[in-house]
Amino acid sequence: MNLKIEGIIEGAERIRQKIAVELPTHSGLAGAVEEVNKAALEAKKVALEGKRFFSLHRLPALFLAFALLAFLFWAYWNFFLDRSITVAIPRQDHREENLRYFRKAKMAIQQVETSSQAVLAVTTGKADVAFIQAGIPVQDQLRVLQTPILEYVIWMTRLSRPIDKPIFNVLTSIKNEGSHDVAKDFFRKWKFPSDIVFHHDWDKVVASPSESDSKYTIPQEIDAVFVVVNITDEKNMETIQAFLDAGFVMQSPYIGAHTNKLRYTEEFLMPRGYIRQAPTIPVQELLTYSVPNVLVTKTDISDSTLAKLSRIFESDTRRIQPSDFAFDSKDASEVFQGLDAFLGILINIILGFIALLGLEMWVYRKRFHELNSLVSLLSMLQSNKDILGETDPNRRSENLQYLSTVSDLLSMISAINGFYTQEKSSLLFNNQSEVIHQRCDNLKLNIQLKILHAGIHLEPRKAPGSIATQ
């Protein structure tokens, strides 16, 4: 059941016509009727505007629904969504020992030619992750995540090269890829000349089974070899052996304190026979460096994707440790921090909802003040319309008609006030509407008492002298 504002408008019009006929001399009451009629028309206009989808009274509910849906979507997107991940891998790293990690997590693998193309695939959105070797330049807007997969720096020089002869020709791997970029970093630390000639023939030294007919001869002008490779790969071991057989010897690529500046290298003391035991490679303990493979992603990657990427490098059989199961103060702190963040989001949503409710009350404050002013005006108008003691019948009849009209107008004001709260339920939390109802009821009660005075007939008071004579 709903109030219809049209009935109030029609009632105000009837009262206006009635006053024009029965109380034409009371301009104040006629003006009050016009104000009540305007308030009713304004209420009708507000009701029509309130039917729009994005009306003010619907904003709190819309905000609350949107905020909760956005929060649930964010939580699902970041913590629960198991999305398909595409990994771009350069051709030289497209090996089974690398692929098995991503296959275990059922990730899509996209092979590209170079590491630069892998990074470009992430930048353009064609891939979610690039698997490359550390040391390759990466844009600042991308995130670099280190993996436990390590490759090692192999530095070999020709044994027959005179000590005073500068190194000029260096054999390395693919141009502008991991080995080449790391070599340039090391050579800058060693203050090597900038005109060193790189020969990108590492992959050609030992032919693959499909290229068994071709044979590569190491050029005599090669002074040294610098590569960063996976030393467990059989082809890389054969290539190292080929250079050792050609008169090269493994050396330590020591750069001292410059390791901290490169940031991606870590010292590694390679034991004797670490690469191969028969024949022994290296023949003695050697200080070299490990270079990790890294994952390159965009900075806005979701937490669920990061968690999935971190799990692919975990061992299938983990060693049991008390720290994995004991609940300590650190775990408690993380739990409370997460709970605090969760409650903080909910509290902000609730505060926003309350703020919008307050905005609606503030907008309607002017309308309530107008109704309150009308009640005050009618209170003033009826204050001198008394019935008790009025002996003139015409004056008594006029005052009764006047008071009855004021009572009807107060009922209309109360109805308009109720219409506002009916259309905007949030106004029920504001006592402004309740004050108007109370004032209207109290004033109508006062008027009804005055009207009841019409049934009381007071005898004229006798003069004091006549009482004494009797």
NUROTI-913524 format. One record per residue: z, x, y of N, C-alpha, C in turn; residue in three letters. Coordinates in steps of 0.2 Angstrom, whole numbers, plus 2048, in hexadecimal, padded with zeros to 3 digits. Atoms other than C-alpha are relative to their C-alpha. Example, Ala and Ser with C-alpha at 12.3 -4.5 7.8 and 13.67 -1.06 7.14 Angstrom:
! residues 2
8008047FA82783E7EA800804806ALA
7FF7FC7FA8248447FB8037FC805SER
This chain:
! residues 470
8008047FA800800800800804806MET
8007FC7FA7FB8078117FF7FC806ASN
8008037F97FD8028237F8801802LEU
8078007FD7EC7FD82C801800807LYS
8008007F87EB80283E7FD7FB803ILE
8048057FC7DF7F58428047FA802GLU
7FC8057FE7EC7E8841804801806GLY
7FC7FE7FB7F77F184D7FB7FF807ILE
8048017FA7E87F28597FE7F9802ILE
8018077FE7E47E08588067FD803GLU
7FA8037FD7F67DB85B802802807GLY
7FF7FE7F97F77E686A7FB7FC805ALA
8058047FC7E77DD8718037F9801GLU
7FE8077FF7EF7CC86E806800805ARG
7FB8007FB7FF7D18777FE801807ILE
8037FE7F97F57D88867FD7F9803ARG
8038067FD7EC7C78878067FB801GLN
7FA8047FF7FD7BE885803801807LYS
7FD7FE7FA8047C78937FC7FE806ILE
8058027FB7F57C489E8017F9802ALA
8008087FF7F87B189C8077FE802VAL
7F980380080B7AF89A804805805GLU
7FC7FC7FC8127BE8A47FC805805LEU
8057FC7FC8057C38B1803804805PRO
7FD7FC7FB8117CA8BD8038067FETHR
7FD7FA8038187D78B27FB8067FEHIS
8057FA80080C7E68B58038067FBSER
7FE7FB8048187F28AD8007FF7F8GLY
8018028078187E989C7F98007FELEU
8078008028057E789D7FE8087FFALA
8027F98018047FA89F8038037FAGLY
7FE7FE80680F7FD8917FC7FE7FAALA
8058038058047F28867FA8057FFVAL
8067FB8007F57FD88B8028067FDGLU
7FE7F98037FE80D8868017FF7F9GLU
7FF8018078038058757F98007FDVAL
8068018027F18008737FC8077FFASN
8037F98007EB8128778038047FALYS
7FC7FD8057F881986B7FD7FE7F9ALA
8038028067F180E85D7F98027FFALA
8077FD8007DF8138618008077FELEU
8007F98017E48258618028017F8GLU
7FE7FF8077EC8238507FA7FE7FBALA
8068018047DC81B8497FC806800LYS
8057FA7FF7D282A8508038067FBLYS
7FD7FB8057DE8368478007FF7F9VAL
8018028077DD82C8377F98027FEALA
8077FE8027CA82E8377FF8077FFLEU
8017F98007CB84083B8048037FAGLU
7FC7FE8067D884282D7FD7FF7F9GLY
8038018067CC83C8207FB8067FELYS
8057FA8017C184C8228048057FBARG
7FD7FB8057C4859814804805803PHE
7FD7FA7FD7C986781F8057FD806PHE
7FB8027FB7D585C82A806804800SER
7FA7FC8007E58638308057FF7FBLEU
7FA8018057F185A8257FE8027F9HIS
8027FD8067E78608168008087FFARG
8007F98007E887281B8058037FCLEU
7FB7FD8057F98768137FF7FF7F9PRO
8018018077F486F8037FA8047FDALA
8067FC8027E3877803802808800LEU
7FE7F98007EB8888088048027FAPHE
7FC7FF8067F88867FA7FB8017FALEU
8058008067EA8827ED7FC806800ALA
8047FA8007DF8907F38048067FFPHE
7FC7FA8017ED89D7F48028017F9ALA
7FE8008077F38997E37FA8027FBLEU
8067FF8047E18997DB7FE807801LEU
8027FA7FF7DD8A97E48058057FDALA
7FB7FC8037EE8B17DE7FE8007F8PHE
8018018077EA8AB7CC7FA8047FELEU
8067FC8017D88B27CD801807801PHE
7FF7F97FF7DE8C27D48048037FATRP
7FC7FE8057EB8C47C67FB8007F9ALA
8048008057DE8BF7B97FA806800TYR
8067FB7FF7D08CB7C08038077FFTRP
7FD7F98007DC8DA7C18048027FAASN
7FB7FF8057E78D87B27FE7FD7F9PHE
8018048067E08CC7A57F88007FEPHE
8078008027CD8CD7A67FD8067FCLEU
8027FB8057C58D77987F8800802ASP
8078007FE7B48DB7A17FC8057FCARG
8057FB8037A58E47997FF806805SER
8007FA7FC7A58F67A07FA8047FEILE
8057FC8017959007A2801807802THR
7FF7F97FE7969137A17FA804800VAL
8057FC80078991E7A78018077FEALA
7FE7F980378892F79E7FA804800ILE
8067FC7FF77C93D7A27FE8037F9PRO
8037FF8077719437948038067FDARG
7FC7FA80377A9547918067FE7FEGLN
7FA80280378A94B78E8007FA7FBASP
80180680578293D7838018037F9HIS
7FE7FE80678B9447748057FC7FCARG
7FC80480479493C766807800801GLU
7F88007FE7A594376A8027FD806GLU
7FF8047FA7A393B77B7FF7F97FFASN
80280780079B92B7768067FC7FCLEU
7FB8038047A99277698057FD804ARG
7FA8037FC7B69247767FE7F9803TYR
8028067FD7AB91777F7FE7FA7FBPHE
8028048057A590F76F8067FC7FDARG
7FA8038037B790C7698027FA805LYS
7FE8067FB7BA9017797FA7FB801ALA
8068048007A98F97767FD7FF807LYS
8038007F97A28FE7877F98027FFMET
8077FF8007908FE78B7FE807803ALA
8027F97FF78891078C7F9800803ILE
8078007FC77A9137997FF808800GLN
8027F97FF7729247977FB802806GLN
8047FE7FA76B92D7A67FF8077FFVAL
8027F980176393E7A9805805803GLU
7FC7FB7FC76F9467B58077FD802THR
7FA8027FD7819457BB7FF7FC807SER
8018047FA77B9407CC7FD7F97FFSER
8038068017719327C58067FB7FDGLN
7FB80480278192C7BC8057FE806ALA
7FC8027FB78B92C7CC7FC7FB805VAL
8058057FC77C9237D58017F97FDLEU
80080680377D9167C88077FC801ALA
7FA8047FE78F9127CC8007FE807VAL
8008027F978C9127DF7FB7FA801THR
8058057FF77D9067DD8037FA7FCTHR
7FE8058047878FB7D17FD7FF7F9GLY
80380080677C8FE7C28058027FALYS
7FB7FE80578B9057B8807800804ALA
7F98017FD79E9037BA803807800ASP
7FC7FA8017A39157B57FA8057FFVAL
8047FA80179A9267B58048057FCALA
7FC7FB8047A09337A87FC807801PHE
8037FA7FE79C9447AF805806800ILE
7FC7FA8007A39567B0803801807GLN
7FD7FF7F97AF95A7BE7FD806803ALA
8037FB7FD7A99657CB7F97FE804GLY
8068027FD79A95B7D08027FC806ILE
7FE8047FA79A9547E28007F97FFPRO
7FF8078007A09427E38017FD807VAL
7FE8037FA7A09377F28077FE801GLN
7F98027FF7B19337FA8017F97FFASP
7FF8078017AF9217F88017FE7F8GLN
7FF8018077B09237E58068037FDLEU
7FA7FE8037BF9257DA7FE8057FAARG
8017FB8057C09347CE8068007FBVAL
7FA8018057CB9327BE7FF8057FBLEU
8017FB8057CE9417B38017FE7F9GLN
7FF8028077CC93F7A08038067FCTHR
7FE7FA8047D494A7927FB8047FDPRO
8057FC8037C395078D7FF806804ILE
8017FA7FC7C19627927FA8047FDLEU
8057FB8017B396F793803806803GLU
7FE7FA7FE7B59817967FB805803TYR
8047FC7FD7AE98E7A17FE8067FCVAL
8027FB8037A499B7987FC805804ILE
8037FB7FB7A09AB7A27FE8067FCTRP
8037FA8047959B97997FC804805MET
8057FC7FD78D9C87A07FD8057FBTHR
8037FC8047819D47998038077FFARG
7FC7FA80178A9E37917FC806803LEU
8047FA7FE77C9EF7957FF801808SER
8018007F977C9EB7A8805805803ARG
7FC7FB7FC7829F97B38067FD804PRO
7FA8047FC7939F57BB7FE800807ILE
8028007F978C9F97CC7FA7FC802ASP
8068047FF77D9EE7CA8037F8802LYS
7FE8077FE7809DD7D37FD7FB7FBPRO
80280580477E9CD7C97FB7FC805ILE
8058047FC76E9C47CF7FD7FA7FCPHE
8038058047679BA7C18057FD7FBASN
7FB8038047739AD7B97FD7FA7FCVAL
80280680476F9A17AA8057FB800LEU
7FB8068007779907AB7FD7FA7FDTHR
80380680377497E7A67FC7FD805SER
8048047FC76B9707AF801801807ILE
7FF7FF7F87689727C28047FA803LYS
7FB8057FC7759697CD8047FC7FBASN
7FB80380477F9647BE8068047FFGLU
7FA7FD8017909697B8801807800GLY
7FF7F880178E97B7B37FD803806SER
8037FD7FA78397F7C28047FF806HIS
7FC8017FA78E9777CF8078047FFASP
7FA7FC80179E97F7C77FE808801VAL
8027F97FF7959907C77FF802807ALA
8007FE7F979198F7D9807800804LYS
7F98007FD7A398B7DD8038077FEASP
7FD7FA8027A999A7D37FD806804PHE
8037FA7FD79C9A67DB802800807PHE
7FE7FF7F97A19A17EC807803801ARG
7F97FD8007B39A57E87FF8087FELYS
8017F98017AD9B67E17FC804805TRP
8037FD7FA7A39B97F17F98037FDLYS
8077FE8027929BB7E77FB7FE805PHE
8068017FB7829BC7F17FE7F97FFPRO
80280780177B9AB7F57F97FF7FDSER
80680080276A9B07EF7FF8017F8ASP
8017FF80876E9B07DC7FB7FB7FEILE
8058048047609A97D18037FD7FAVAL
7FD80380676699C7C57FA7FE7FBPHE
80580280575C9997B58037FB7FCHIS
7FC8068037609887AE7FD7FF7F9HIS
80380080675B98C79C8068007FAASP
7FB80080576C98A7927FE7FC7FATRP
80280580576597B7887FA8037FCASP
8067FE8047569857838018067FCLYS
7FF7FA80475E99477B8007FF7F9VAL
80080280776198B76B7FD7FA7FFVAL
80480680175497F7668047FA7FCALA
7FE80580475996E7607FC7FF7FASER
80480180675396874F7F97FD801PRO
8068037FE74595E7577FB805804SER
8047FB7FD73F96E7608018077FCGLU
7FF7FA80474197A7527FA805800SER
8067FB80072F981754800804806ASP
8007FC7FA7339877668068067FFSER
7FB7FA80073D998768800802807LYS
7FF7FE7F974599D778803808800TYR
7FE7F97FF7479B077D804801806THR
7FC7FF7FA7559B47897FC806804ILE
8047FB7FC74C9BD797805806802PRO
7FD7FA7FF7519CF79A804800807GLN
7FD7FF7F97559CC7AD8067FC801GLU
7FA8047FF7639C07A9806805800ILE
7FA7FC7FF7739C97AF8077FD7FDASP
7FA8038027809BC7AA7FF7F97FEALA
8018078027839AB7A38077FC802VAL
7FB8047FE78E99D7AB7FF7F97FEPHE
80080780279198C7A38067FD7FFVAL
7FA80480179E97F7A17FE7FB7FAVAL
80280380679C97878F8057FE7FCVAL
7FC8028057A496F7817FF8057FAASN
8007FA8057A897E7758007FD7F9ILE
8008028077AA9737667F97FD7FETHR
80680280279896E7677FC8057FCASP
8037FB80478E97775A7FA803803GLU
8057FD7FC77F97A765802805805LYS
7FE7FB7FB7899827728038067FDASN
7FD7FA80379298D7667FA8057FEMET
8067FC80278199375F7FD803807GLU
8037FD7FA77B996771805806803THR
7FB7FB7FE78B9A07757FE8067FBILE
8027FB8057879AA7657FA804801GLN
8077FD7FF7759AD76A801805806ALA
7FF7FB7FA77B9B577B8048067FEPHE
7FC7FA8027889C07727FB8047FCLEU
8057FC80477A9C67667FB803804ASP
8057FD7FB76F9C9775803806804ALA
7FD7FA7FC77B9D677C8057FD806GLY
7FC8027FB7869CB7878078007FDPHE
7F98008027999CB7878047FB804VAL
7FC8057FC7A69BE78C805803804MET
7FC7FE7FB7AF9C179C8057FB802GLN
7FB8057FD7BE9B97A57FD7FE807SER
8028027FA7B89AE7B38067FF805PRO
7FA8017FC7C89B17BD7FF7FF807TYR
8018017F97C99AA7CE807800804ILE
7F97FF7FD7DC9AC7D18027F9803GLY
7FD8067FD7E49A07DE7FB7FB802ALA
8058057FE7D39987E28007FA7FBHIS
8008068057D698D7D38037FA803THR
7FD8067FC7E19827DE7FB7FD805ASN
8058037FC7D39807EA7FB7FC7FDLYS
8068048047C697A7DD8037FA7FELEU
7FD8078027D396D7D77FE7FE7F9ARG
8028038067C99697C88018057FATYR
7FF7FB8057CC9797BE8078017FETHR
7F97FF8027DB97E7B47FF8067FBGLU
8007FA8047DF98F7AC8017FF7F9GLU
7FF8018077DD9907997FF8077FDPHE
8007FA8037E199F78F7FD7FF7F9LEU
8048018067D499F7818028057FBMET
7FE7FB8057DB9A77717FA8037FCPRO
8067FC8047D19B37667FE7FB7FBARG
8038048057C59AA75B8017F8801GLY
7FF8077FF7C89997647F97FC7FFTYR
8068038007B59957657FD8007F8ILE
8037FF8067B099C7548048057FCARG
7FC7FB8047B99A57467FC8057FCGLN
8047FC8037AB9AD73D7F97FF802ALA
7FC7FA7FD7A59B77468057FD806PRO
7FA8017FB7B49B77527FD7FF807THR
8028017F97B09AF7638067FC803ILE
8017F97FE7B89B576E8048057FCPRO
7FD7FA8047BD9C6767807802802VAL
7F97FF7FD7CD9C67728027FB804GLN
7FD8057FB7D89BB77C7FD800806GLU
8048007FA7CF9B578B8027FB805LEU
7FE8057FB7D49AD79B7FA7FC803LEU
8068047FE7C899F7A08037FA803THR
7FE8067FC7C998E7A87FD7FA7FCTYR
8028068037C897C7A17FE7FB806SER
8028057FB7BE96F7AB7FF7F97FCVAL
8008068037C195D7A77FA7FC801PRO
8058057FF7B494F7A58047FA804ASN
7FC8057FB7B89417B27FC7FA7FFVAL
8038067FF7B492F7B48007FE807LEU
8018017F97AD92A7C57FF7F8800VAL
8018077FF7AF9187CA8017FE808THR
7FF8027F97B090E7DA8077FF802LYS
7F98017FE7C090C7E48037F97FETHR
7FD8068007C18FA7E28007FD7F8ASP
8008028077C18FA7CF8067FD7FEILE
7FA8048027CD8EE7C78058047FCSER
7FA7FD8047DE8F37BF7FF7FF7F9ASP
8018018077D98EB7AF7FA8057FDSER
8057FB8027C98F67AE803807800THR
7FC7F98007D49067B28048007FALEU
7FC8008067E09017A47FB8017FAALA
8057FF8067D18FF7987FD8077FFLYS
8037F98007CA91079D8058057FELEU
7FB7FC8027DB91879B8018007F8SER
7FE8018077DD9117897FB8037FCARG
8057FD8057CD9187828018077FEILE
7FF7F98027D392A7828078017FDPHE
7FA7FF8047E39267797FF8017F9GLU
8017FF8077E592C7688017FA7FCSER
7FF8068047E391F75A8078007FCASP
7FA7FF8037F3926752805803805THR
7FC7FD7FB8009287608078037FCARG
7F97FD80281093375D8057FB803ARG
7FB8047FE81F92875D805804804ILE
7FB7FC7FB82B92D76C8057FB802GLN
7FB8057FD83B9257727FF7FD806PRO
8018037FA8359247837FB7FA801SER
80480580082891877E8037F97FFASP
7FC80680183590B7798077FF803PHE
7FA8017FD84590F7827FF7FD807ALA
8018037F9847904792805804804PHE
7FC7FC7FC84D91079F8007FD807ASP
8008027F985090F7B27FA800803SER
8078007FD83E9137B67FD7FA7FELYS
8038068028389057AC8037FA803ASP
7FD8067FC8458F97B47FD800807ALA
8038007F983F8FF7C57F97FD800SER
80780280082D8FC7C18007F87FFGLU
8008088018318EA7BA8027FD807VAL
7FE8037FA83B8E67CA7FB801806PHE
8067FF7FB82D8ED7D57FB7FB7FFGLN
8068058028208E27CC8037F9802GLY
7FD8077FE82C8D37CE8007FF807LEU
7FF8007F982F8D77E07F97FE803ASP
8078017FD81C8D87E47FE7F97FEALA
8028068028198C87DA8037FA804PHE
7FC8057FC8278BE7E37FE801807LEU
8027FF7F98218C67F47FA7FC801GLY
8068047FF8108BE7F18017F9800ILE
7FE8078008178AD7ED8047FE806LEU
7FC8027FA8238AD7FC7FB800806ILE
8058017FB8148B18077FC7FA800ASN
80480680180A8A38008057FA803ILE
7FC8067FE819897803801800808ILE
7FF7FF7F881C89E8157FA7FD803LEU
8068037FD80A89A8197FF7F97FFGLY
80080780180B8898128057FC805PHE
7FB8037FC81B88581C7FD801808ILE
8037FF7F981288D82C7FB7FA801ALA
8058057FF80488182A8037F9801LEU
7FC8067FF810872828803800807LEU
7FD7FF7F98188788387FB7FF805GLY
8068007FB8078798417FE7F8800LEU
80180880080486683C8057FD804GLU
7FB8037FC814861843800801807MET
8017FF7F981186A8537FA7FD803TRP
8068047FD8008628558027F9801VAL
7FE8077FF8088518538067FF804TYR
7FA8017FC81785485E7FE7FD806ARG
8028047FA80D84E86D8007F97FFLYS
80180780280983E8658077FC7FFARG
7F980380181B83B8608047FF807PHE
7FC8007F982183F8727FD7FA804HIS
8038067FC8148328798047F97FDGLU
7FC80680381C82586D8077FF802LEU
7F98007FE82D82A8728017FE807ASN
8008027F98298288847FF7F9801SER
8018078008228178818077FC7FELEU
7F9803802833812879804800806VAL
7FC7FF7FA83C8198887FE7FB806SER
8038047FB83080F8948027F97FELEU
7FE8068028337FF88A8087FE801LEU
7F98017FF84680288B8027FF807SER
7FF8017F884580389E7FE7F9802MET
8028077FE83B7F389F8047FB7FELEU
7FC8068028467E8895807801802GLN
7F97FF7FF8567EF89C8037FB805SER
7FE8057FC8577E28AA7FE7F97FFASN
8028078038517D38A08067FD7FCLYS
7FA8028048627CB89C7FF7F8800ASP
8008078028647B98958077FD802ILE
7F98037FF8777B7896801800807LEU
7FE8017F987C7B08A67FB7FD804GLY
8058027FC86B7AB8AC7FF7F9800GLU
8008087FF86B7998B27F97FD801THR
8078037FF8597978B77FC8007FAASP
8038018078507908A87F9804800PRO
8067FD80083F7978AE8018087FFASN
7FF7F98008467A88B08038027F9ARG
7FE7FF80784F7A789F7FA8007FBARG
80580080483F7A28977FB806800SER
8047FA7FF8357B089F8038067FDGLU
7FD7FA8038427BD89A8008007F8ASN
8018018078427B68887F98027FELEU
8077FE80282F7B88877FF808801GLN
8017F97FF8307C988F8038057FATYR
7FD7FC80583D7D08837FD7FF7F9LEU
8048018068337C88747FA805800SER
8067FB7FF8247D287A8028077FFTHR
7FE7F980182D7E287B8028017F9VAL
7FF7FF8078347E086A7FA8017FBSER
8068008048237DD8637FD807801ASP
8037F97FF81D7ED86C8048067FDLEU
7FC7FB80382B7F78657FF8007F8LEU
8028008078267F18537FA8037FFSER
8077FD8008147F7857801808800MET
7FF7F980081B80885C8038037FAILE
7FD7FE80682580984D7FB8017FASER
8058018058168048427FB806801ALA
8047FA7FF80B81284B8038067FEILE
7FD7FA80381881F8478008007F9ASN
8008008088198198357F98027FEGLY
8067FF80280681A8357FE807800PHE
8017F980080682C83A8038047FATYR
7FD7FD80581283182D7FD7FE7F9THR
8038028068098278207F98047FFGLN
8067FC8007F98318248018077FFGLU
7FE7F98008028418258078017FDLYS
7FA80080380F842818805806802SER
7FC7FA7FE81585381E8057FE806SER
7FC8017FA81C84B82E8067FC7FELEU
7FA802803829843823806805801LEU
7FB7FA800832854824802801807PHE
7FE7FF7F98338528378047FA802ASN
7FC8057FE84184883F7FD7FD806ASN
8038037FA83684484E7FE7F87FEGLN
80280680282F8358458067FB7FFSER
7FA80480284082F83F8047FE807GLU
7FD8017FA8478308517FC7FA803VAL
8048057FD8398248578027F97FCILE
7FE80680483D8188498077FD802HIS
7F98027FE85081884D8007FD807GLN
8008037F984D8158607FD7F9800ARG
80380780084180785C8057FB7FDCYS
7FC80480484D7FF8508077FE805ASP
7FA8017FC85C80185C7FF7FC806ASN
8028047FA8537FA86B7FE7F97FELEU
80280780284C7EB8618077FC7FFLYS
7FA80380185E7E885C8037FD806LEU
7FD8027F98647E886E7FC7FA803ASN
8048067FD8557DC8738027FA7FCILE
7FE80680485A7D08648077FD802GLN
7F98037FD86C7CF86B7FF7FD806LEU
8018037FA8657CB87C7FD7F97FFLYS
80380780185A7BD8758057FB7FDILE
7FB8058038697B686B8057FD805LEU
7FC8027FA8727B587C7FD7F9803HIS
8038077FD8667A68808047FA7FDALA
7FC80680387179B8748077FF803GLY
7F98007FD88179F87E7FF7FC807ILE
8008037F988479388D807801803HIS
7FA7FE7FD8917998998017FA806LEU
7FE8057FB89A78C8A4801804807GLU
7FF7FD7F989A78F8B7807802801PRO
7F97FE7FE8A97988BD8037FC806ARG
7FE8047FA8B478D8C8804805805LYS
7FD7FC7FA8BB7938D98078017FFALA
7F87FF8018CD79A8D98047FB803PRO
7FC8057FC8D278D8E68007F97FCGLY
8008078048CD77E8DB8048007FASER
7FC8008058D77848CD8077FF802ILE
7F98017FD8E77858D88017F9802ALA
7FF8077FE8E47748DE8027FB7FATHR
7FF8048068E476C8CD8078027FEGLN
